[in-house]
């Protein structure tokens, strides 16, 4: 069964024209398609910013981390 990951990324929710258009698309999919939806403004996601991303890269390449990167990592 095919699965579609729908990342809803509008802070306006159902008031958003793009959300309405996306919902029309999703409604037209055949029943054989499974849809997984993640509302990026409603989901409790961990913070992953530039400092943490840099710390991950530095660690992967065996490089030392700055103090800020150490704190984030």
PyMOL commands that set and color helices and strands:
alter all, ss='L'
color gray80, all
select helices_A, chain A and resi 13-15+17-28+50-60+67-72
alter helices_A, ss='H'
color red, helices_A
select strands_A, chain A and resi 3-8+34-39
alter strands_A, ss='S'
color yellow, strands_A
deselect
rebuild
show_as cartoon
